[in-house]
């Protein structure tokens, strides 16, 4: 099976506002969502001087149904909690928002850049404006991995929009597992960031130290009992590793998975180039491109197809020149008048939009 989808760039949607101190180092990697009245909003990462990030809110302006600009509407999340701030760093970064209809909530995963580097966290909202933090994500201990996933930095976290079957652990036979909310994420195994010389610690059964896409689950019954249980994840499984040249360094999930006739469509990023140790993006000499893969709807840990070539690569000046050059970083998908659009970061400095089309 092939992945019958492609991206066609539309243009630049949002750039940093001159004189706006909260955007002095760029706007990038947005989430999106619709308010109860149907208005489409962008939730961009706003980067202030010193690489301090906040999550903003901006109404998307449409012309003939096409996103062409934004009207800013303030900040909805800032690094106000102690675990979102370190001595030399702070920020709430790279939000991904999934509207989960069964909960009636927008579920935002984001990266809290606190004392121990980038750690994933969760907040929820009914209107995109007021967000309630549920706290840092917690990965339940899983003996067969022979490690604690909570030790590791983690990024590119995003929830599926509806419950999926949690796979039954092999080799136990039987029907599909318990209906669960599922979240994609990307652990990073090098602990040298925390303790000099500690190096890479791989889970049992994993032989490739490059960051890949994982999935974890939360039973629907637990979330129905208390929405705060969304942060308590279990049944951690590797989904996909780098396979093709445009993914040589690593891969990570982008927007919330989209249900399509073929399965779950995941637009992801693949990275090539040179990436020094640490988390300072300005030291990287890399290229971020967008690819796509399809997951089995009966078992989202199984990839049924993926693109051997990228479907969007840095080509325009805005994608090649910025805080980190040569970056297209898809983070959200929305439908407007029957057309799907993908919103993406451009060179860690601006936000672009592309049309998602199904090949005939």
URJO-V512227 format. One record per residue. RES is the residue in one small letter. OMEGA is omega in radians with two decimals (NA if undefined). NEAR is the number of other ideal C-beta (glycine too) atoms within 8 Angstrom. Layout:
# URJO-V512227
res = [RES	RES]
omega = [OMEGA	OMEGA]
near = [NEAR	NEAR]
This chain:
# URJO-V512227
res = [x	x	x	x	x	x	x	x	x	x	x	x	x	x	x	x	x	x	x	x	x	x	x	x	x	x	x	x	x	x	x	x	x	x	x	x	x	x	x	x	x	x	x	x	x	x	x	x	x	x	x	x	x	x	x	x	x	x	x	x	x	x	x	x	x	x	x	x	x	x	x	x	x	x	x	x	x	x	x	x	x	x	x	x	x	x	x	x	x	x	x	x	x	x	x	x	x	x	x	x	x	x	x	x	x	x	x	x	x	x	x	x	x	x	x	x	x	x	x	x	x	x	x	x	x	x	x	x	x	x	x	x	x	x	x	x	x	x	x	x	x	x	x	x	x	x	x	x	x	x	x	x	x	x	x	x	x	x	x	x	x	x	x	x	x	x	x	x	x	x	x	x	x	x	x	x	x	x	x	x	x	x	x	x	x	x	x	x	x	x	x	x	x	x	x	x	x	x	x	x	x	x	x	x	x	x	x	x	x	x	x	x	x	x	x	x	x	x	x	x	x	x	x	x	x	x	x	x	x	x	x	x	x	x	x	x	x	x	x	x	x	x	x	x	x	x	x	x	x	x	x	x	x	x	x	x	x	x	x	x	x	x	x	x	x	x	x	x	x	x	x	x	x	x	x	x	x	x	x	x	x	x	x	x	x	x	x	x	x	x	x	x	x	x	x	x	x	x	x	x	x	x	x	x	x	x	x	x	x	x	x	x	x	x	x	x	x	x	x	x	x	x	x	x	x	x	x	x	x	x	x	x	x	x	x	x	x	x	x	x	x	x	x	x	x	x	x	x	x	x	x	x	x	x	x	x	x	x	x	x]
omega = [3.04	3.06	-2.98	-3.12	-3.14	3.11	3.06	-3.07	3.10	3.13	3.11	-3.11	-3.04	3.02	-3.14	-3.13	-3.14	3.11	3.13	-3.05	-3.13	-3.12	-3.02	-3.13	2.98	2.97	-2.99	2.92	-3.01	2.80	3.10	3.04	3.07	3.02	-3.09	3.14	3.08	-3.14	3.13	3.14	2.98	3.02	-3.04	2.93	3.13	-3.06	3.12	3.11	-3.10	3.14	3.05	-3.02	3.02	3.06	-3.14	3.06	-3.13	3.10	-3.14	3.08	-3.11	3.00	-3.05	3.09	-3.10	3.08	-3.08	-3.11	-3.11	2.96	-3.05	-3.08	3.00	-3.12	-3.13	3.09	3.14	-3.14	-3.07	-3.11	-3.09	-3.12	3.05	-3.09	2.99	3.14	-3.08	-3.12	3.09	3.03	2.89	-2.87	2.91	3.13	2.94	-3.09	3.06	3.01	-3.14	-3.00	-3.11	3.08	-3.05	-3.05	2.88	-3.13	-3.12	2.88	3.13	3.13	3.05	-3.09	-3.02	-3.02	-3.12	3.11	-3.03	3.10	-3.10	-3.13	-3.00	3.01	-3.13	-3.12	3.03	-3.03	-3.13	-3.09	-3.11	-3.07	3.08	3.09	2.97	3.03	3.10	3.08	3.10	-3.13	-3.12	3.12	-3.10	-3.00	-3.06	3.09	3.11	3.08	3.11	-3.10	3.13	3.12	-2.85	2.93	-3.07	-3.14	3.05	3.12	-3.14	-3.12	2.92	-3.08	-3.13	3.13	3.08	3.08	3.01	-3.06	3.07	-3.12	3.07	0.01	-3.09	3.11	3.06	-3.11	3.10	-3.11	-3.08	3.07	-3.01	2.90	-3.05	-3.12	3.00	3.11	-3.06	3.09	3.08	-2.84	-3.10	-3.14	3.08	3.11	-3.05	-3.13	-3.07	3.13	-3.10	3.03	-3.01	3.05	-3.10	3.01	3.09	3.12	3.12	-3.10	-3.12	-3.04	3.12	3.10	3.11	-3.09	3.08	3.04	3.05	-2.94	3.00	-3.13	3.10	-3.10	3.13	-3.13	3.08	3.12	-3.11	-3.08	3.13	3.09	3.06	-3.12	-3.08	-3.01	-3.11	3.06	-3.07	-3.09	3.01	-3.13	-3.04	3.02	3.05	3.12	-2.98	-3.06	-3.09	3.13	-2.92	-3.09	-3.07	3.00	3.08	-3.13	3.10	3.14	3.03	3.11	-3.09	3.12	3.13	-3.10	-3.07	-3.09	3.05	3.11	3.09	2.98	-3.06	3.04	3.03	-3.01	3.01	3.06	-3.12	-3.13	3.12	3.11	3.10	-3.02	3.13	-3.07	-3.08	3.11	-3.04	2.98	-2.93	2.98	3.07	3.08	-3.12	3.02	-3.14	3.02	3.12	3.09	3.12	-3.13	3.11	-3.14	-3.01	3.01	-3.06	3.07	-3.14	3.07	3.06	-3.09	3.10	3.08	3.12	3.09	3.01	3.13	3.11	3.14	-3.08	3.14	-3.13	3.12	-3.09	-3.03	3.13	3.12	2.98	-3.06	3.04	-3.13	2.78	-2.94	-3.07	-3.07	-3.09	3.05	3.05	3.10	3.10	3.12	3.06	3.12	3.13	3.12	3.08	3.12	-3.01	3.06	-3.13	3.07	-3.14	-3.08	-3.06	-3.10	3.12	3.10	3.11	3.11	3.09	-3.08	3.02	3.12	-3.14	NA]
near = [6	4	12	6	12	7	14	7	10	10	7	9	13	12	9	11	7	4	4	8	7	9	12	9	9	11	15	15	13	16	12	13	11	9	10	6	4	6	7	13	14	18	16	13	15	12	14	13	6	4	8	10	13	14	17	16	14	13	11	12	9	10	6	4	7	9	13	8	8	10	7	8	8	6	10	12	11	7	13	4	8	5	10	13	10	10	4	3	10	9	14	15	12	10	15	16	14	12	10	13	7	7	9	6	10	12	13	16	14	16	13	16	15	13	6	7	11	11	13	14	16	15	11	14	13	8	7	11	8	7	10	7	8	11	8	10	15	8	12	8	5	10	5	6	10	6	9	6	12	6	7	10	11	13	12	13	16	14	14	14	10	8	9	11	10	13	10	10	5	4	3	6	4	4	4	7	9	8	8	14	13	14	15	15	16	16	10	9	12	9	12	11	9	7	6	4	5	8	7	8	9	9	9	8	6	8	4	7	6	8	9	13	16	12	13	13	12	15	10	12	7	10	13	5	6	6	9	7	10	13	11	9	13	10	12	12	9	9	12	11	9	12	7	11	5	12	13	8	10	11	15	11	12	15	13	12	14	11	9	10	2	10	11	13	14	14	15	15	14	16	14	11	10	6	8	6	5	6	8	6	8	6	6	11	5	13	11	12	14	19	17	13	13	16	14	11	8	5	7	13	9	7	10	9	10	12	10	5	7	10	11	11	9	13	6	9	5	13	13	11	6	14	11	11	8	11	15	15	14	17	13	14	14	10	8	11	5	4	9	10	14	16	17	16	15	17	16	13	12	15	17	17	13	13	11	12	9	7	6	2]
